[in-house]
Amino acid sequence: MIHHEFHTDTGGSKLNWLRAAVLGANDGVTSVASIVVGVAGATDVLSFILTAGVAGLTAGALSMAVGEYVSVSTQRDTEKALLEKERYELQHEPEAELAELTGIYEKKGLSAATAQRVAEELTAHDAFAAHVEAELRIDPTDLTSPWQAALASAASFVAGGIVPLLAVFFAPAHWHLSATFAAALVVLVITGVLSAYAGGANKTTATARVVAGGIIAMAITYGIGKLFGVVGI
């Protein structure tokens, strides 16, 4: 009987929490700062600006949380299904599974005899653990938590988005735009550096990319706000 198996490297896509937090904070500051400067371009009434900013912060955090929860829940369901499939095959097709494990180690460079011996010893010790580690790269004791991912995403979004709100709240009326812009730039620089650190990229390039994206977003929304304020819509 020919044994066919579907392999998915879900373990390799485990969340990098630092990177996720940095990206969430970057999304938060860019989104909320853009909303603030957009509304500030149309009106200088602080209550209007803050209302729009708080609404954007709340909606963004909830959207991040829901999206992350759904995404990670799907990943977790996939991991569970693959683990159950592996348990079933180990119980009903042990010889095919042993041959498959041997083949995996042969592809990694072991001789046929050594691969066979390694596979047999690992199977005798803990067949399930050996197969999920070699084939699926999943740690069954450390599956990703959807709730943890959702809360982390929402918290990081709020952490970034609250900065421009605080800046516009405490700044004098004629400094609303400048304070928001400056506060957003500071956070964008920090998130750019941290994202480069998390991903092992060039810090200057990554930071410049993040800052440029934020500036473009704020400039566009400010222009739209200015246009709406002029035409009185």
Summary of the structure (lengths in Angstrom):
residues: 233
radius of gyration: 25.3
end to end distance: 71.6
largest distance: 80.4
contacts: 767
relative contact order: 0.19
helix: 84%
strand: 0%
